[in-house]
Amino acid sequence: MQVVPTDYNYANGRKLLTNQFSVTDHMRKLDSRSGRGLPGVFFFYDISPIRVRIEEKRRSFLSFLTSVCAIIGGVFTVRVAVARSPTSARTRVNDCFRCRRSWGSSTRLCTGCCSVRRAGVLAGC
């Protein structure tokens, strides 16, 4: 049996001093013909030299708001990463080549958003 001293400190100031216990059991069959082994129940205590301290703390509203903003930002980041997957990149390149064919050889610039500059004027496909 292992015993670990534990302190609980609650947010309201209340303290609780207690112990945590863990048990491991072992069973062995006795062979009555061999005459070996004694039947019985044996307890061995192992008291841990380390004390566990668990503290309950309240988070401030600003900390909560920061966490919510981080979650929302993470969701938008993943959405943008999925939107810019290799499939959508291939679509943008194909659109760009389609623009080049429609404008002919006078195309000077074609960006991924399918905007073409022709003779200094920005136009869409």
C-alpha positions in Angstrom: 0.0 0.0 0.0 1.5 3.3 -1.0 0.5 6.4 1.0 1.0 10.0 -0.5 0.3 13.0 1.8 -1.9 15.5 0.0 -2.9 19.1 0.7 -6.0 20.6 -1.0 -6.1 24.4 -0.9 -9.5 25.7 -2.1 -10.1 29.1 -3.6 -12.3 30.1 -0.6 -9.3 29.6 1.8 -10.4 26.2 3.1 -7.5 23.7 3.5 -7.8 19.9 3.6 -4.9 17.7 4.7 -5.4 14.1 3.6 -3.6 11.2 2.0 -3.9 9.4 -1.3 -3.7 5.6 -1.2 -2.9 3.1 -3.9 -3.0 -0.6 -3.5 -1.4 -3.5 -5.4 -2.5 -7.0 -4.7 -0.7 -10.2 -5.3 -2.3 -13.7 -5.1 -0.5 -17.0 -5.1 -2.0 -20.4 -5.1 -0.8 -22.7 -2.4 -0.1 -26.3 -3.2 -1.1 -28.3 -0.1 0.8 -31.4 -1.2 4.2 -29.7 -1.3 3.7 -28.1 2.1 5.4 -24.8 0.9 4.1 -21.4 1.7 1.9 -19.9 4.4 -1.6 -18.7 4.0 -2.2 -15.2 5.2 -2.7 -11.5 4.5 0.4 -9.3 4.5 0.4 -5.4 4.4 3.5 -3.4 3.4 3.3 0.4 3.8 5.3 2.7 1.5 4.9 6.3 2.8 6.0 8.7 0.1 8.6 11.4 1.1 6.9 13.8 -1.3 3.8 15.8 -0.5 1.3 16.7 -3.2 -0.2 20.2 -3.1 -3.3 20.9 -5.1 -4.5 24.5 -5.3 -7.7 25.8 -6.7 -7.4 29.2 -8.3 -9.9 31.4 -10.1 -9.0 32.9 -13.4 -9.6 36.5 -14.1 -12.1 37.6 -16.7 -9.2 39.0 -18.8 -7.5 35.7 -18.8 -10.7 33.9 -19.9 -11.2 36.5 -22.7 -7.7 36.0 -23.9 -8.2 32.2 -24.1 -11.5 32.6 -26.0 -9.7 34.9 -28.5 -6.9 32.4 -28.9 -9.4 29.6 -29.7 -11.2 31.8 -32.3 -7.9 32.8 -33.9 -6.8 29.2 -34.1 -10.1 28.2 -35.8 -9.6 30.9 -38.4 -6.0 29.9 -38.9 -6.9 26.3 -39.6 -9.7 27.4 -41.9 -7.3 29.5 -44.0 -4.7 26.7 -44.1 -7.4 24.3 -45.4 -8.6 26.9 -47.9 -5.0 27.2 -49.2 -4.6 23.5 -49.7 -2.7 22.2 -52.8 -6.1 21.8 -54.5 -7.0 25.4 -54.2 -3.4 26.5 -55.2 -3.8 24.4 -58.4 -7.1 26.1 -59.2 -5.5 29.5 -58.8 -2.7 28.5 -61.2 -5.1 27.1 -63.7 -7.2 30.4 -63.6 -4.0 32.4 -64.2 -3.1 30.3 -67.3 -6.7 30.7 -68.5 -6.4 34.5 -68.1 -3.1 34.5 -70.1 -4.8 32.6 -73.0 -7.7 35.0 -73.1 -5.6 38.1 -73.1 -3.1 36.8 -75.6 0.6 37.8 -75.7 0.1 41.3 -74.4 -0.4 40.0 -70.8 2.3 41.5 -68.6 1.2 40.2 -65.2 -1.3 37.6 -63.9 -1.6 37.1 -60.1 -3.2 34.2 -58.3 -6.5 36.2 -57.8 -7.0 36.2 -61.6 -6.3 39.9 -62.0 -4.5 40.8 -65.3 -2.6 44.0 -66.0 -2.9 44.9 -69.7 -1.4 48.1 -71.0 -1.2 49.5 -67.4 -4.9 48.8 -66.6 -5.8 46.3 -63.9 -8.7 44.1 -65.0 -10.3 40.8 -63.9 -11.0 37.8 -66.0 
